[in-house]
Amino acid sequence: MDIGKSIGLEYGLPIRNAFGEALQEIGGENPNLVVLDGDVGNSTRTNYFRDEYPERFFNVGIAESNLIGTASGLAAAGKDVLAASFACFLLCNAYDQIRMSIAFPQENVKLVGSHSGISIGEDGPSQMGIEDVALASSLPNFAVVAPADEPSMRAATRAIFEHQGPVYLRSGRPEVPIIYDGGEVDFELGKANQVRDGDDVTIIAYGLMVAAALEAAAELQRDGIEARVLDMHTIKPLDHQAIARAAQETGAIVTAEEHLLNGGLGSEVARSVAGHHPVPMAFVGIENTYAESGEPQELLARYGLMPSDIKEAVNRALTRK
């Protein structure tokens, strides 16, 4: 992919690799941690943990409902539990089990959904998690986290284990631009990171779209528009203070996400804006459709998830300011 390269962003590891490495490190620090996978550990990267601690790793097979039931039981027995699969398999196939066995009893289970969004490319729509943030956010008691790059994924993986209660952590397949150069990330669940200052408009994004937002902001600057960029790595609980401050100080907000617009970040930010400080808004995300199989860059362009699409959305919002 080319996102971020025009502004000099370098590409790091796929965030799923960063997750796997961080999980392996945490496994050495926490002998109470057990990890479960739905027979896709070589893709989710839980195999990094399995190779070091095979006695604490359980491959449940292609049976996501059983995966969740087992994870819930282990958590109820006092284990620190992480369960992983593809985002669409986990949230779509096992939603009722997650609802009744994890969310309702508030079990301390960390769920990781890999291969989220359409940037997985050639795998096609059957394996693209484009509803997962909405589904996870709808679950009471759940935190929902979606890091932007390799360093923030490492920090997020540690942060979810410091949080008491169920968490959904969104992961991805492709290499992505490094947002937090130097690897130091001030990462706190529920607290957005401002990665670019600006007074004319705020772009709020998560995941791969943070890099796209930064590129769009650089292009807007050439037009005399200064855009603030927030990495909203935690969709739930949402950082209402950062959103209200952005609305008050910049007067317009655009959201950008590699997810369906219905029920995603844009919906949550709009609800926050309406309740605290209404301003003009525009939304970048996947419209009411499933994607196709193709090269990641081609898919992002086809479905309106490029920096140029964010720039157009900013201009639409500013015309109503």
N, C-alpha and C positions, 0 to 999 in steps of 0.2 A: 504493500500500500504506500501511497505518497503523502497521506495526511501528515501535516507538521513539518515535512522536509523543507518546504519553501521558507520556513522561518527558523531553520537550523536545528530542529529537534532531532535527536538521535534515537534510534530504535533500540529497545532493550529486549529482554526475554518475553515470551508470551506470559501473560499474568498467571496462567495455569501452572507454568513451571515455577514461578516465584512462590505461588501457593504451596506447591509440593515441597519445595526446599524449606520453606518456613515451617510447614507441618512436621517435616522430619526433625528439624531442630527442636521444636516444642515437644516432640515425642521423647527426646532424650532428657528433657527437663521435667517431664510430667509422666511418671510411670502409671498413673491412673487413666491416661488417655487411651481410648480405643477408637479405631477407625473402621468404618464399613463402606463398602462400595458395591455398586450394582453391575459388576463384571465389566467395567470400563476404566479400571484403575490406570491403565497405560495412557488413557486420554485425559482423565481428570487429574492425573499425576499423584494420586494417593499411593501409587506403586513405590514412590520414594520412601514413604513411611513403611510400607509392607516389606521392602527389602531390608530395612534395618530392624524392624520389630514385628516379625511375622506372627508371633504368638499373640499380638494385640491387634491383628488385622483380620477382618472377616469379609470374604467375598460372598455376598448373598445371592449373586446371580442376577439374571435379567428378570427381576421380580421386585419392582419398586415398593409395592405395598408391604411385602415382607421385610424389605430393607428398613422401612419406617417403623414397623412394629418391633423389629429387633432392636433398633436404635432406642426406641422409647423404653423398652424393657431394661436395657443395659443402663440407661440414665436413671430409671427408677430404682435400680439396684445400687446406685452410687457412683457409677463410672462417668468420667468426662467423655462425651461421645461426639464424634463427627461422622456424618454420613454424606456421601457424594455420589452424584451421577450427572448425566447431561441435564441441563436446566429444564428442558421440555419433558424429559422422562420423569424427573423428580416431581415437578410442580403439577404437571398435567395428569400424569398417570396415578399419582399417589396423593392427590390433594385431600381426599376425604380422610385418609389415614393420618396425614400431617395435621389436619384440623382436629381430629378427635384424640389422637395419641400423643401429640406434641403441643399444639397450641392451647387446647382446652385445659390439660393438666399442667401447662407451663413447664414441661420437662426441659432440662438444660441440654438441649441437643443443638448442635451447629450443623446446618445443612449447606452444602456447597453445590451450586449448579454450574457446571462447566458448559462450554460451547453455546453461550448465550448470544442473542442477536443474530443478524444476517451475515456478519463478517466471517462466519465459519466457511462461507463460500460454497464449494462444490458439494458438500454433504446434502444440501437441499432443504426444503421447507419442513420435511418430517422430523428433522433434527435441530431446527432453529428455535431456540427459546426466545419468543418475542412477547409472551404473555406473563412471564415469570415474575417480574417486579410487581405487576398489578395483583397477581394471585397471592404472592407472599405478603404484600402490603395489606391485603384484605384480612389477614389472619390476626385477631387480637393477640397481644402479648409478644408478637414477633418484631425483631429488628431486621432491617433490610439494608444491605451494604453492597456497593458496587464500585470498587477501586478503579482508578484511571490508568495505572501503569505498574511496572515491576516493583519499585520501592514502596508505593502505597499498598500494593497487595501484600507485601511482606508485613507491613505495619498493621494492616487490617486483619490478617490471619492471627496475629498476636492479640489484637484488640478484642476480637470476638470471644476469645477464651477468658478475657478479663471481665466480660459482661455476663451477668447471671441471668439466664433465660434463653429461650430459643432465638436463633439468628439464621437468616438466609444470606449467604455470601455468594455474589454473582461473579463468575469467572469466565474466561474467554480463550479462544483458540489462537488467534494470530499474534504475531509480534506487534507491539504498540509503541508509540513514541514515549520517551521519558519526559515526564512533566516535572518531577521532583529531582532535578539534577543534583548529584552528590549523594543521593540515597537517603538524606535526612528528611523525614516527613513528620510534621506535627499532626498526628492522626488521633482524633477523638470521635467516638461514635456520637452522632447527633450534632456535630459541629462542622459546618462547611469550611473549606479552605479557600481563601481568596488568592488566586494565582495570577491575577492581573488587575491593576487599578484602572479606574475610569469613572467619568462623571456623567456621561451622556446616556448610557444604557447599560443594563446588566445581562450577561448571558450566563445561564445556570445550566450545568451539564453534569453528566457522570460517565464513567467508563471511557471508551474510545472517543466519545464526543467532546471531552474536555480538550484534547489536542485539536480537534476540528474547530472548537470555539476560539482557541488561542490563535489559530491561523486566520479565522474570520476577523478577529479583533485587529490583527496586524493589517489586514486589507482595509478595514474600516478606518484605521488611523490615517491611511493615505488619503482618505476622503474627508479628513478632518473630524472624524467621529471617534471619541474615546470610549471604548467598551470595557467595563469591568467583567471579569470572568470568575465565577464561583464553581469550584469542584464540590458538587453536592454528593459526596461519596456515600452518605447515609440518607436514603430516601425515607426511612422510618427508623427512629423518630426524626422528623424534619427540623431543620434549623430555622425556625420561624423568625428569630431575631435577625439573622443575616439577610433573610428575604425582606423583612420589613425595612431594614436599614438600606438595602439596595433600592427598594421602591422609593423611599423618601429622598435618597441622595442622587439617584440617577433618573427617576421618573418614567422608566420603561423597562420591561423585562422580556427576555426571550428564553425559552427552555429548549434544550436539545438532548435527544436520547435515542439510542439504538433499540427501540422498543415500540410497541403499538402506542399510539397517542391515547387511546382509551384506557384509563386507569393507571397511566404511568406517571412519571415525574411532573409533566406539565399539568396534569389534573390536580396533583397535590399542591404544587406551587400556586396555581390559580386559586385554589380554595384558601390558601394562606394569604395571598395578596388581597382577595376580596374581603377577608375578615380583618385585615390589619391596615392596609394602605392601598386602595385600588389605584392601579396605573394601567396604561395600555400594555397588552401582552401579545406575543406571537409564539407559535409552537412548531418545533421541528421534530419529526419522528416518523414512524411508519404509519401511513394512512390505513384505512380499513381493508387490509389485504394481507395475504401471505406472499412471501417472496419466491424467487426461483433459485435454481442452482446456477452458480457462475463464479467468476473471479470476485474476491471480496471487494476490490475497488470498483468494479463494474456494478455490483449490487448496491453499494453505498450511493453511487451516483444515480442509479436507476430509481431508487426509492427515496431520494431527496435528503441524504444524510451527509452531504459534503459541506466544506466551509462556505462555498458559494451559496448554498441553501440557507445557512445560518445568516449570512450577510443580507440576503434578500428578506429574511424574516425580521431582522433588525430594522431595515428600512421601512417595512410595513408598520412595525410598532411605532417608529419615530414619526410617521405621518399622522398618527393619532395622538401624539404627545401634546 
